[in-house]
Structures are given as C-alpha cells and as structure tokens.
Amino acid sequence: MRKNLIICSLVLISLLLTSCNNSNSSNDLSSTNPASIQKQDIFERAIPQEHESFEILDKIGGKYIGLGKKQDESGITYKDLIYDIKTGEFNELKYPPTLPDWTVATPSYAVFKDKYLYEWKSYSQASDFHEVKLTCTNIETGEVSVVAEKKLNTPFVWICKLSEDSFLSYYLTTIDSDKTEYATVTVAEIFDLQGNSKEIIREKYENDKSWSNSDGTLIERVTTYNGKIYGIGRKNIYGTYPYFLYEYDKDGTMLSTKSLKGLGDIIDNEMPNLFHIVGDYMIIQTYATLTNYIFKITDENVELIAKDDVGKLHYGIYNNIIYYTESNVNRFSGISDYNSRPIYMINTESGTTRAIEWEAPFEEAYFYAFKTLSDGDLLLIYCEKELDPMKTIQFIAPKEKLSIPDATMEDLQSGTSLKQM
C-alpha cells in the first residue's frame, strides 16, 4: 500500500480539474449558449456500486487507472490500481522494488498508443534538491518503469503530448544572477518514448523592483497544440506586467509573440497554474485562487467565454473540442439546487457551440467533478444527498452520445448565469 503525501490536492487538480474561488460577483457561464438544447439520457454507471471507493483517473486500453481509497481511524490510505472494465478485476501497479513512495506530483501526464502513461514525480524528502523521475506505466501489465531522472531545485516537471511518439517536458527553476537577486529560467525538452531527450527551449528572465523594464523572456506555463508549442508569461514594461503568448515550432524556434491585451484585468494579474491552447481558444486556471477561465483569442484582445464563480465551472478537452459545464453546488456553502446543467461543447475548428441537457442521476444530486478521458468519453462524478468526497458516484457519458448538430453563432442566445447560491 502506497501512502501518497499530497494525494488530496492531486485528486482535486489533476484528476478532477475542479476549482474554486471566493469571488462574490456573479458571471455568465457563457456568452455563446445555443438557442436550442437537445436533452438526452447520456449516463452510464462507470463502475459497479461495490467498487465506488475506486477513484478513476483515466480510461486507457479498455481499463481504468486510478486510486483505491480506504478510510479508517488512522486516516485515508490509497492504492494505485488498474480496473479491467470487461472482467471487473483489480490489479495493483507493479513498481520497481527500489523505488520509494513519491512525495510530489505535477498535475499532468501523457498517454501513448492507448497503453502507456508517462508522468513526472518527485521522490525526495525535505531537501534543497529534488530527485524527479519520469515513469512509464504499462496499462496492460501494470508494470511501472523509470525511464529518466533529474536533480532539480523544483519538484514540478510538466508533460505535454507533442506527437504520437514524443512529448514535451518543461520546468521552471532559478539560477544565480549578476544583475539582481536571481534569474528565472524555463527549460523545455523533447522526449521520445524510450526516455531520450533534447533541450529545445531555455528562456531566462531577470527583473528587479527598481528596474523600469525586465530583461529576457518569462515563460510561466507551456502547452502544446497541433504540433506547436505555446508559452504564456508576463514581463515588466515601465512598471506594468502585461501578458504575452509565445509560439514555438516543434524544434523550439520562436515563431511569434502576441500581446494578450486585457487578460490581466480579467484574471486579476494572477499567475497561470494550468494553461491550454486549443485552436484560437485558451483556458487558464490561476495559481492563487484556482479560478478557471475560457477565452477566445482575437486579433485585438482576448474575449471571455466563461469564468468560474465559487467553484462552479468545470472543463475538459478532447482533440479540438472544449467541454464545460456548471456545478449545481456552491463549494463554500455546500448547498445544491439538485438540478443538472447543460454540457457546452465548443468546436474550436468551426467556431460553433453545442450543448446537451440531461437529468441528474438521482433526486438529491450534488455535482462533484467533470473530466474528459483519453478515449473521448466524459467522466461525471456526483454525490447523493450530501457533498462528501469519500462517497462519490461516477458516471460515464460515452462520446457517441455527445454527437449532436452544431449551433451556429447566429443561433446563440443568452443562457445560464453563474449566480451565487
């Protein structure tokens, strides 16, 4: 049994992609809601009731990978498990005998060939340097192998899939500076599936409170889309800190820099925590308040599509589709109105939006979380009668049931608003 030290935060950030903030304002869930919404019965139970203590992370190769959880007087313990959907059998992951329990994990991973899952974790105790290791989990056999490792002064190394046989890894670190207290460096490397790597981006940024302008390029978060690499970051320009979007090719050559005008005013100048580019659309989760935002990037500025309010906005991405929905629960008060909300789907290639409305799976339903799985299905997680993370019920919405006609922009009208309950 593996006791993972920060699993609660990882479940919230990585598995569930849920968030909350303490804003008292109300905001429109979307300015682009379809006029006609098709109601469908989209629910299927993800796992038999007797196995609901198993928390699904993803579905790969006809199997679920996730966490078996158990609560007793000493607290909550977890096992990393694989669940075979056809046979109903569980198997524990098989770690190398010399590999210690991990201590910190970055909320990102990449799946290849519908079989292999790659992720970085730190295996160090308190130290100035972290031993971070890249592992590959074979979903068919449950075998976990270490394919690369580093010693860094940060435990966080992020993964972004770049192609069917390569991925981007990046991290932020600090180094000594002869100009100011320290310099921030963003390093990005290309990895193949055997763990071979090549550094392709190294951006250095220096700034001081007394300076009118910063020196270099700060990349705070990186993502990939359609074979290209994108970074987001701020810089000091005469005491202001506007945001910029940087585009690189797959070899790390910078192709363009775009000013994201107005972004700082919308996200209260917070640092990005999670960052995605899907076509002309951008998703940001902020670092301090874990607030989710969906934007469309235009030639002039950024257009706000949806904003989180008291933990209600949940999103997922599959190929060129952005899915998002609204929880029926105020995460601070724990109050639910028991009603379901539509799932909105933005086709980022066509610019059209569609939605499905469904009935909640039971009368006193508390929406808990929402995630896209690697095969395109949606995972929806509910609680019944009370909001209790230890008593969740998981449902699958198969991607086949999400295929309905698009609504053009001319068909759209105002829709649900995120009112504080």
Beta strands, then each sheet from edge to edge (+ up, - down):
strand 1: 27-28
strand 2: 33-34
strand 3: 38-39
strand 4: 44-45
strand 5: 54-60
strand 6: 63-72
strand 7: 75-84
strand 8: 90-92
strand 9: 104-105
strand 10: 110-112
strand 11: 116-122
strand 12: 130-138
strand 13: 144-152
strand 14: 158-163
strand 15: 166-175
strand 16: 183-192
strand 17: 197-206
strand 18: 215-216
strand 19: 221-225
strand 20: 228-234
strand 21: 243-248
strand 22: 254-259
strand 23: 272-278
strand 24: 281-286
strand 25: 292-297
strand 26: 302-307
strand 27: 313-318
strand 28: 321-326
strand 29: 343-347
strand 30: 352-357
strand 31: 365-372
strand 32: 378-384
strand 33: 392-397
strand 34: 412-413
strand 35: 417-418
sheet 1: 1+ 35-
sheet 2: 2+ 34-
sheet 3: 3+ 30+ 29- 28+ 27-
sheet 4: 4+ 33- 32+ 31-
sheet 5: 5+ 6- 7+ 8-
sheet 6: 9+ 11- 10+
sheet 7: 9+ 11- 12+ 13-
sheet 8: 14+ 15- 16+ 17- 18+
sheet 9: 19+ 20- 21+ 22-
sheet 10: 23+ 24- 25+ 26-
end
